[in-house]
Amino acid sequence: TEKSMQTAYEIVAVFRRSGSKRKEAVMLHDIAQAEIKRRRPTHAKEAADAARTLYRVCGDLQRAGEMQEICDYAEYMQETFKSAAQGVETMVDEYKRSGDPRALYAAALCCYKTRRDLRI
């Protein structure tokens, strides 16, 4: 939920103020994973980028690599969403122009396929 994510970011701020880079990285790692599951790639990428930097500072290159994978997947999600939105827009425009309900069905199917393709 939004409240739990807000709390997670507050915890990150506490770790940052206390200088606990490792704990901050782990919390950001968890946030990045949660944001991917919530299908919020921009938020996931921001958290993963920050965690990756902190893991590198801490010398944990394995975890830094995991964060790079999340960044890459978040970018893939963003492109997939963008492509799907363009397709749906075209289909809805077709419906508005022609009144053919098959265009709306095609738009709904496009949304379903996008969600299916991005299953977590």
Buried (B, 14 or more C-beta within 10 A) or exposed (E): EEEEBEEBEEBBEEBBEEEBBBBBBBBBBBBBBBBBEBBBBEBBBBBBBBBBBBBBEBEBEEBBEBBBEBBEBBBEBBEBBEEBEEBBEBBBEBBEEEEEEEBBEBBEEBBEEBEEEBEE
